[in-house]
């Protein structure tokens, strides 16, 4: 059993709160990704689970036992850092076997574990090489292999791909996903990253953390869920703005009419109210709200709204237009294909009711219909 349970976890450095009221369960076999902006405490939370930092309050359970007072070596976890931390004078085999020798395991068992891990990570031809003869991606695989041979209950990854170039990141990300499938029956994985692509493609469960600076009484965890839940049903405006690149467009307004299956929102005195497909029961007329829509969900080419193209980000297959519109002070970002309009042209567009999100004045989301 490798379930991890965190209960009312807190962490402060002096008078500065870093983590507040973290309550989280990670099931056996799950691939859980911690993500959030700089300063949200995601690496600190990983280090607390590993035993490298102590919590200021709260309880940590791994496999059903409280581990708060146990040193890292007794927690049955293995950690892979951003830096590979390999011994340069040792071969790949020796690097992977090093920790097992210190545990006093028999030589035959050490050999079997190293060979099995090397096979899983396609390191067999490299076992006699030294780290200096390996690429960055290969060195990272050795670091992962060194963790695998310990057969831990939990793998902890602290931004393991951040030192790799773009192509190596993709390859290693695919290898990590494959490795998780192979080890899923016996091991949980917790992975820290700032990269949304890594989070969305690897995670069974995403834990999105928010910075606590200037926010009293707010819990660190903004939302927990599978990747598509956070994308389609963000719990609040912070999640909606963080998940997705570019982020969601936000349009302030006020409620003119609220019904069980739709809400009409006035965003500009001279415009027809926009309609959001949300559960509007309980919303008061005149209430201040914020509409949200992702760039990829804005429909261009037709519609009652128009905007002037003030900037274009061309990314090959598609482009992002920045439109000057009467909806809001800053440009509205819209995703189009690579044959999109030119700079300075006017673009008709529509904001479909089914694609619009709605947030209360305090930032919490109004439930969507779909």
C-alpha positions as CSV (number, residue, x, y, z in Angstrom):
1,X,0.0,0.0,0.0
2,X,1.6,3.3,-1.1
3,X,-1.2,5.8,-0.5
4,X,0.0,9.2,0.6
5,X,-2.2,11.3,2.9
6,X,-1.5,14.9,3.9
7,X,-3.7,16.4,6.7
8,X,-3.8,20.1,7.6
9,X,-0.2,20.5,6.5
10,X,1.3,23.9,7.2
11,X,4.8,25.4,6.5
12,X,6.2,28.7,7.5
13,X,9.7,30.2,7.2
14,X,9.8,32.6,10.1
15,X,6.7,34.7,9.8
16,X,6.2,33.9,6.1
17,X,3.6,31.3,5.3
18,X,4.5,29.0,2.4
19,X,1.9,26.3,2.7
20,X,-1.5,26.5,4.3
21,X,-4.0,23.8,5.2
22,X,-2.9,21.3,2.6
23,X,-5.3,18.3,2.7
24,X,-4.5,15.7,0.0
25,X,-4.8,12.0,-0.7
26,X,-2.7,10.4,-3.4
27,X,-3.8,6.8,-4.2
28,X,-1.6,3.8,-4.8
29,X,-0.4,3.8,-8.4
30,X,-1.4,7.4,-9.2
31,X,0.8,9.8,-11.1
32,X,0.2,13.1,-9.2
33,X,1.6,16.4,-10.5
34,X,2.1,19.5,-8.3
35,X,2.0,22.6,-10.5
36,X,1.7,26.3,-9.8
37,X,3.4,29.7,-10.2
38,X,6.8,30.5,-8.7
39,X,6.6,30.8,-4.9
40,X,3.5,28.6,-4.4
41,X,5.4,26.0,-2.4
42,X,5.3,23.0,-4.7
43,X,8.9,22.0,-4.3
44,X,8.7,22.7,-0.5
45,X,5.7,20.3,-0.3
46,X,7.6,17.6,-2.2
47,X,10.6,18.0,0.2
48,X,8.3,17.8,3.2
49,X,6.9,14.4,1.9
50,X,10.5,13.3,1.3
51,X,11.5,14.3,4.8
52,X,14.1,16.9,3.7
53,X,12.0,19.6,5.3
54,X,9.8,19.5,8.4
55,X,6.2,20.8,8.3
56,X,5.3,23.5,10.8
57,X,2.0,21.6,11.5
58,X,0.0,18.8,10.1
59,X,0.4,15.0,9.5
60,X,2.0,13.0,6.7
61,X,1.1,9.4,6.2
62,X,2.7,7.0,3.7
63,X,1.3,3.5,3.3
64,X,-0.9,4.0,6.3
65,X,1.8,5.0,8.8
66,X,2.6,8.5,10.1
67,X,6.1,9.4,8.9
68,X,6.5,13.0,10.4
69,X,9.3,11.9,12.7
70,X,11.0,9.4,10.3
71,X,14.2,10.4,8.4
72,X,14.1,10.3,4.6
73,X,15.8,6.9,4.4
74,X,13.0,5.3,6.5
75,X,10.1,6.7,4.5
76,X,10.5,4.3,1.5
77,X,10.6,7.1,-1.0
78,X,13.1,7.8,-3.8
79,X,13.7,11.3,-5.1
80,X,14.9,12.5,-8.6
81,X,16.2,16.1,-8.6
82,X,16.4,18.7,-11.3
83,X,20.2,18.2,-11.2
84,X,21.2,14.6,-12.0
85,X,23.8,14.4,-9.1
86,X,25.6,11.4,-10.6
87,X,29.1,10.4,-9.5
88,X,31.3,11.3,-12.5
89,X,34.1,8.8,-11.7
90,X,31.7,5.9,-11.6
91,X,30.1,3.9,-14.5
92,X,26.4,3.9,-15.1
93,X,26.2,0.5,-13.4
94,X,28.1,1.7,-10.4
95,X,26.0,4.8,-10.0
96,X,22.8,2.8,-10.1
97,X,24.2,0.2,-7.7
98,X,25.8,2.6,-5.2
99,X,22.8,3.0,-2.9
100,X,22.1,-0.7,-2.8
101,X,25.6,-1.5,-1.8
102,X,25.2,0.8,1.2
103,X,22.1,-1.1,2.1
104,X,24.1,-4.2,2.3
105,X,22.2,-6.2,-0.3
106,X,23.7,-9.3,-1.8
107,X,25.7,-8.8,-5.0
108,X,23.4,-11.0,-7.1
109,X,20.3,-9.1,-6.0
110,X,22.0,-5.8,-6.8
111,X,22.9,-7.0,-10.3
112,X,19.4,-8.2,-10.9
113,X,17.8,-4.9,-9.8
114,X,20.3,-2.8,-11.9
115,X,19.8,-5.0,-15.0
116,X,16.0,-4.8,-14.7
117,X,16.0,-1.0,-14.3
118,X,18.5,-0.6,-17.1
119,X,16.3,-2.7,-19.4
120,X,13.2,-0.7,-18.5
121,X,15.0,2.6,-19.3
122,X,16.9,1.3,-22.4
123,X,20.3,1.8,-20.6
124,X,21.7,-1.7,-21.3
125,X,24.3,-0.6,-23.8
126,X,25.5,2.2,-21.5
127,X,26.1,0.4,-18.2
128,X,29.9,0.6,-18.6
129,X,30.0,4.2,-19.6
130,X,30.7,7.1,-17.3
131,X,28.3,10.1,-17.1
132,X,30.6,12.4,-19.1
133,X,30.0,10.2,-22.1
134,X,26.2,10.4,-21.9
135,X,23.7,13.0,-23.2
136,X,21.6,15.0,-20.9
137,X,18.6,12.8,-21.5
138,X,20.6,9.6,-20.8
139,X,22.0,11.1,-17.6
140,X,18.5,11.8,-16.4
141,X,17.5,8.2,-17.2
142,X,20.4,7.0,-15.0
143,X,19.2,9.2,-12.2
144,X,15.7,7.7,-12.6
145,X,17.2,4.2,-12.7
146,X,19.1,4.8,-9.5
147,X,15.7,5.6,-7.9
148,X,14.0,2.6,-9.5
149,X,16.5,0.0,-8.1
150,X,15.5,0.9,-4.6
151,X,11.9,-0.3,-5.3
152,X,10.4,2.5,-3.2
153,X,6.7,2.9,-2.5
154,X,6.8,6.5,-3.8
155,X,8.8,8.2,-6.5
156,X,9.3,12.0,-6.0
157,X,10.4,14.0,-9.1
158,X,11.5,17.6,-8.7
159,X,11.4,19.2,-12.1
160,X,13.4,16.4,-13.6
161,X,13.1,17.6,-17.2
162,X,13.8,21.3,-16.8
163,X,17.5,21.0,-17.8
164,X,16.8,19.2,-21.1
165,X,16.2,20.8,-24.5
166,X,12.8,20.7,-26.1
167,X,13.2,17.5,-28.1
168,X,14.7,15.6,-25.2
169,X,11.9,16.7,-22.9
170,X,9.3,15.2,-25.2
171,X,11.2,11.9,-25.5
172,X,11.9,11.6,-21.7
173,X,8.3,12.6,-20.9
174,X,7.1,9.7,-23.0
175,X,9.5,7.4,-21.3
176,X,8.3,8.6,-17.9
177,X,4.7,7.9,-18.9
178,X,5.6,4.4,-20.1
179,X,7.6,3.8,-16.9
180,X,4.6,4.8,-14.8
181,X,2.4,2.3,-16.6
182,X,4.9,-0.5,-15.9
183,X,5.2,0.3,-12.2
184,X,1.7,1.5,-11.6
185,X,0.6,-1.6,-9.7
186,X,3.2,-1.1,-6.9
187,X,4.3,2.5,-6.9
188,X,2.9,6.1,-6.7
189,X,4.6,9.0,-8.4
190,X,4.6,12.7,-7.3
191,X,6.0,15.1,-9.9
192,X,6.7,18.8,-9.5
193,X,6.8,21.0,-12.6
194,X,6.1,24.5,-13.8
195,X,5.4,23.1,-17.3
196,X,1.7,22.7,-18.1
197,X,2.3,20.4,-21.0
198,X,4.1,18.0,-18.7
199,X,1.3,18.3,-16.1
200,X,-1.5,17.8,-18.7
201,X,0.1,14.8,-20.5
202,X,1.6,12.9,-17.5
203,X,-0.9,13.4,-14.6
204,X,-3.7,11.2,-13.4
205,X,-4.2,13.9,-10.8
206,X,-3.1,17.6,-10.9
207,X,-2.7,19.6,-7.7
208,X,-2.6,23.3,-8.5
209,X,-1.1,25.4,-5.7
210,X,-1.3,29.1,-5.4
211,X,1.1,31.6,-3.7
212,X,0.0,32.8,-0.3
213,X,1.5,36.3,-0.4
214,X,-1.1,38.8,0.6
215,X,-3.8,36.2,1.1
216,X,-4.8,35.5,4.7
217,X,-6.8,32.4,5.5
218,X,-6.5,30.9,2.0
219,X,-5.6,27.3,1.5
220,X,-2.6,26.5,-0.7
221,X,-4.5,24.1,-2.9
222,X,-6.6,25.9,-5.5
223,X,-8.0,22.7,-7.1
224,X,-7.3,19.0,-7.3
225,X,-8.6,16.9,-10.2
226,X,-7.7,15.2,-13.4
227,X,-6.3,17.4,-16.2
228,X,-9.5,17.8,-18.2
229,X,-11.5,18.7,-15.1
230,X,-9.2,21.6,-14.3
231,X,-9.3,22.7,-18.0
232,X,-13.1,22.5,-18.5
233,X,-14.3,23.0,-15.0
234,X,-11.9,25.3,-13.1
235,X,-13.0,25.8,-9.5
236,X,-12.1,29.5,-9.5
237,X,-10.7,32.3,-11.5
238,X,-7.1,31.6,-10.4
239,X,-7.3,28.0,-11.8
240,X,-9.0,29.2,-15.0
241,X,-6.2,31.8,-15.6
242,X,-3.4,29.5,-14.8
243,X,-4.4,26.4,-16.8
244,X,-4.0,27.0,-20.5
245,X,-1.5,28.8,-22.6
246,X,-2.2,31.6,-23.4
247,X,-4.5,31.9,-20.4
248,X,-8.2,32.5,-20.4
249,X,-9.6,35.9,-21.4
250,X,-11.5,37.5,-18.5
251,X,-14.3,40.0,-19.2
252,X,-15.8,41.9,-16.2
253,X,-19.6,42.7,-16.2
254,X,-22.8,42.5,-14.2
255,X,-25.8,40.2,-14.2
256,X,-28.8,41.5,-16.1
257,X,-30.8,38.2,-16.0
258,X,-30.3,34.9,-14.2
259,X,-32.1,31.6,-15.1
260,X,-31.5,28.0,-14.1
261,X,-29.6,27.3,-17.4
262,X,-28.2,30.6,-18.5
263,X,-27.1,34.0,-17.2
264,X,-27.1,37.3,-19.2
265,X,-24.2,39.6,-18.4
266,X,-23.8,43.2,-19.4
267,X,-20.2,44.0,-20.2
268,X,-20.5,47.4,-22.0
269,X,-23.3,50.0,-21.8
270,X,-23.8,50.0,-25.6
271,X,-23.7,46.3,-26.2
272,X,-26.2,43.4,-26.1
273,X,-25.6,41.3,-23.0
274,X,-23.5,38.2,-23.4
275,X,-25.1,34.8,-22.5
276,X,-23.2,32.2,-20.5
277,X,-24.4,28.6,-20.3
278,X,-24.2,28.1,-16.6
279,X,-26.4,27.2,-13.6
280,X,-27.6,30.7,-12.8
281,X,-30.0,30.0,-9.9
282,X,-29.3,32.2,-7.0
283,X,-27.4,34.9,-8.9
284,X,-28.8,38.3,-8.2
285,X,-29.5,40.9,-10.9
286,X,-26.8,43.5,-10.8
287,X,-24.2,41.2,-9.2
288,X,-20.6,41.9,-10.3
289,X,-19.3,38.9,-12.2
290,X,-16.5,38.0,-14.6
291,X,-16.9,36.1,-17.8
292,X,-14.1,33.9,-19.1
293,X,-13.4,32.2,-22.4
294,X,-10.3,30.4,-23.7
295,X,-8.6,31.7,-26.9
296,X,-9.3,28.4,-28.6
297,X,-13.1,28.6,-28.0
298,X,-13.6,32.1,-29.5
299,X,-15.3,31.6,-32.9
300,X,-13.9,33.9,-35.7
301,X,-15.2,34.6,-39.2
302,X,-18.8,35.5,-38.1
303,X,-20.7,36.9,-35.2
304,X,-22.0,40.2,-33.9
305,X,-18.7,41.3,-32.3
306,X,-15.7,42.7,-34.1
307,X,-12.1,43.5,-33.1
308,X,-9.0,45.0,-34.7
309,X,-5.9,42.8,-34.9
310,X,-3.2,44.6,-33.0
311,X,-0.7,41.8,-32.7
312,X,-0.2,38.3,-34.1
313,X,1.8,35.4,-32.6
314,X,2.5,32.9,-35.4
315,X,3.3,29.4,-34.3
316,X,3.3,27.5,-37.6
317,X,0.2,25.4,-37.6
318,X,-1.8,28.1,-35.8
319,X,-1.6,31.7,-34.6
320,X,-2.9,33.8,-31.7
321,X,-4.5,37.1,-32.6
322,X,-4.7,39.9,-30.1
323,X,-7.9,41.9,-30.8
324,X,-8.7,45.4,-29.7
325,X,-12.4,45.1,-28.7
326,X,-15.0,47.1,-26.7
327,X,-15.3,44.1,-24.3
328,X,-12.3,44.9,-22.1
329,X,-9.3,47.3,-21.8
330,X,-6.6,44.8,-22.8
331,X,-6.6,42.8,-26.1
332,X,-8.8,39.7,-26.4
333,X,-6.6,36.7,-27.4
334,X,-8.0,34.4,-30.1
335,X,-6.6,31.2,-31.6
336,X,-6.9,30.8,-35.4
337,X,-5.3,28.6,-38.0
338,X,-2.1,29.7,-39.8
339,X,-4.2,31.4,-42.6
340,X,-5.5,33.9,-40.2
341,X,-6.1,37.6,-40.9
342,X,-3.4,40.3,-41.2
343,X,-2.3,43.0,-38.8
344,X,-4.7,45.9,-38.7
345,X,-7.7,44.0,-40.2
346,X,-11.0,43.8,-38.5
347,X,-12.2,40.3,-37.4
348,X,-15.9,39.3,-36.7
349,X,-16.2,36.9,-33.8
350,X,-18.6,35.3,-31.4
351,X,-18.4,34.0,-27.8
352,X,-20.6,30.9,-27.7
353,X,-22.7,30.5,-24.6
354,X,-21.5,26.9,-24.1
355,X,-17.9,28.0,-24.1
356,X,-18.2,30.9,-21.6
357,X,-17.3,30.5,-17.9
358,X,-18.7,32.7,-15.2
359,X,-17.1,33.7,-11.9
360,X,-18.5,35.3,-8.8
361,X,-16.9,38.5,-7.4
362,X,-14.8,36.4,-5.0
363,X,-13.4,34.4,-7.9
364,X,-15.3,31.1,-7.3
365,X,-16.8,29.5,-10.5
366,X,-20.5,29.3,-11.3
367,X,-21.1,25.6,-12.3
368,X,-21.2,25.1,-16.1
369,X,-23.9,23.2,-17.9
370,X,-21.3,21.0,-19.7
